[in-house]
Amino acid sequence: MQLFRSFAPVALVALGGVAAVACGLSDIFRPTGLKDVVIRYVGDSNLKAGQRLAPTVSVTADGAPVPNPRLVFSSSDTTILGLTAVGDTLVACRAGTALLTIRLVSSMVTDSSPTGRDSIYVTGGGAPPPTCP
């Protein structure tokens, strides 16, 4: 029984350490300093009307990939390039050019909300989906 009493605190501390690392606590105590964040749209920028496409984006901080970044997308003209209600899929509505803006949300690596922008060209094609205005 004496062995169990001395082992219990050690096991509890080890379990707490594993939980802290898993929850990202190490990110909070990382050395301070802002990082150079680059957001780049790397998906197809030429779409046909009626096409739906999940945007492909690269996010790096000081050259290292940012795993699972939280991103928000917006379009300069939703009559040309719309987004689904959830906001995770591009919808090519009608021919024209729209500016896609990508914003990084809740970043601990910079003091602002970094954004990336890219022009998306929509050419004639199929009928616009019902999600288009």
C-alpha positions as CSV (number, residue, x, y, z in Angstrom):
1,M,0.0,0.0,0.0
2,Q,2.9,2.3,0.7
3,L,4.2,1.9,-2.9
4,F,0.8,3.0,-4.3
5,R,0.8,6.2,-2.2
6,S,4.2,7.3,-3.5
7,F,3.3,6.4,-7.1
8,A,0.0,8.2,-7.2
9,P,1.4,11.8,-7.1
10,V,4.0,11.0,-9.8
11,A,1.4,9.5,-12.1
12,L,-0.9,12.6,-11.5
13,V,1.9,15.0,-12.4
14,A,2.8,13.0,-15.5
15,L,-0.8,12.9,-16.6
16,G,-1.2,16.7,-16.0
17,G,1.9,17.3,-18.1
18,V,0.5,15.2,-21.0
19,A,-2.8,17.1,-20.8
20,A,-1.0,20.5,-20.8
21,V,1.0,19.6,-24.0
22,A,-2.1,18.2,-25.7
23,C,-4.1,21.4,-25.0
24,G,-1.5,23.6,-26.5
25,L,-0.3,25.1,-23.2
26,S,3.2,25.1,-24.6
27,D,2.1,27.6,-27.3
28,I,1.3,30.1,-24.5
29,F,4.7,30.0,-23.0
30,R,6.6,30.0,-26.3
31,P,9.1,32.8,-26.6
32,T,7.4,36.1,-27.5
33,G,7.8,37.9,-30.8
34,L,5.6,38.4,-33.8
35,K,6.0,36.1,-36.7
36,D,5.9,37.0,-40.4
37,V,2.6,35.4,-41.5
38,V,2.0,34.7,-45.2
39,I,-1.4,33.6,-46.4
40,R,-1.5,32.4,-50.0
41,Y,-4.4,31.1,-52.1
42,V,-3.0,28.1,-54.0
43,G,-6.3,26.8,-55.5
44,D,-7.7,27.2,-59.0
45,S,-8.3,30.8,-59.9
46,N,-10.1,30.1,-63.1
47,L,-13.6,28.8,-62.5
48,K,-16.6,28.2,-64.7
49,A,-20.1,29.4,-63.8
50,G,-21.9,26.8,-61.8
51,Q,-18.6,25.3,-60.4
52,R,-18.2,24.8,-56.6
53,L,-14.7,24.5,-55.2
54,A,-13.2,24.2,-51.7
55,P,-10.5,26.8,-51.4
56,T,-6.9,25.6,-51.0
57,V,-4.8,27.9,-48.9
58,S,-1.2,27.9,-47.6
59,V,-0.5,29.6,-44.3
60,T,3.1,30.0,-43.0
61,A,4.6,31.8,-40.0
62,D,8.3,32.6,-40.4
63,G,8.4,30.0,-43.2
64,A,6.9,27.2,-41.2
65,P,3.5,25.8,-42.1
66,V,0.7,26.7,-39.6
67,P,-1.3,23.5,-38.9
68,N,-5.1,23.7,-39.1
69,P,-5.4,27.5,-39.4
70,R,-8.9,29.0,-38.8
71,L,-9.7,31.0,-41.9
72,V,-12.6,33.2,-43.0
73,F,-13.3,33.8,-46.7
74,S,-15.1,36.7,-48.3
75,S,-15.7,37.9,-51.9
76,S,-15.6,41.4,-53.3
77,D,-18.6,40.6,-55.5
78,T,-21.0,37.8,-54.4
79,T,-22.9,38.0,-57.7
80,I,-19.7,36.7,-59.4
81,L,-18.1,34.6,-56.7
82,G,-20.3,33.5,-53.8
83,L,-19.7,31.4,-50.8
84,T,-21.8,28.6,-49.3
85,A,-23.8,29.4,-46.1
86,V,-21.0,27.8,-44.0
87,G,-18.4,29.8,-45.9
88,D,-16.1,27.0,-46.7
89,T,-16.8,26.5,-50.4
90,L,-16.5,29.0,-53.3
91,V,-19.4,29.1,-55.8
92,A,-18.8,30.5,-59.3
93,C,-22.0,32.4,-60.1
94,R,-21.5,34.3,-63.3
95,A,-18.8,35.5,-65.6
96,G,-16.5,38.2,-64.2
97,T,-13.7,38.8,-61.8
98,A,-13.9,38.9,-58.0
99,L,-11.3,39.4,-55.3
100,L,-11.2,36.6,-52.8
101,T,-10.1,37.7,-49.3
102,I,-8.8,35.2,-46.8
103,R,-8.4,36.2,-43.1
104,L,-6.6,34.3,-40.4
105,V,-8.7,34.2,-37.3
106,S,-7.5,33.9,-33.7
107,S,-3.8,34.0,-34.4
108,M,-1.3,33.8,-31.6
109,V,1.6,34.5,-33.9
110,T,0.9,38.1,-34.9
111,D,-0.8,41.1,-33.5
112,S,-3.2,41.7,-36.4
113,S,-5.5,39.6,-38.5
114,P,-3.3,38.7,-41.5
115,T,-5.1,38.5,-44.8
116,G,-4.4,37.1,-48.2
117,R,-6.1,38.2,-51.5
118,D,-6.3,36.7,-54.9
119,S,-8.3,37.4,-58.0
120,I,-10.7,34.7,-59.1
121,Y,-11.9,34.7,-62.7
122,V,-15.2,33.2,-63.6
123,T,-16.0,32.3,-67.2
124,G,-19.3,31.3,-68.7
125,G,-20.4,27.8,-68.3
126,G,-23.2,26.1,-66.5
127,A,-26.2,27.7,-64.9
128,P,-25.5,29.5,-61.6
129,P,-26.3,27.3,-58.6
130,P,-29.3,28.3,-56.3
131,T,-26.8,29.6,-53.7
132,C,-26.0,32.5,-56.1
133,P,-27.8,35.9,-55.6
